[in-house]
């Protein structure tokens, strides 16, 4: 005879694991914001940059992905400088955080 499964315990274990993963993800995003220097921006600027990134075209997202990959390889300062130069036509409040949001998407 098989032992009956405790579905409630399994569901609770999965819920706890999901909460732990969400907490870890939030911590990693916070570390990324600090590592990229985006913590120097106001909350409104950072939110605006992220919203702009969500609606960006594929070419800009690909450029941000490459910049983010360079950042994680250890070329972070150069990647941020290049991205900042590429976004020179953008508004002053949007140029810096766009690279940070692109890097966050690569994470």
Secondary structure, DSSP 8 states (H G I E B T S, - for coil): ------HHHHHHHHHHHHHHHHHHHHHHHHHHHHHHTGGGS-HHHHHHHHHHHHT--HHHHHHHHHHHHHIIIIIHHHHHHHHHHHTTTS-HHHHHHHHHHHHHHH-
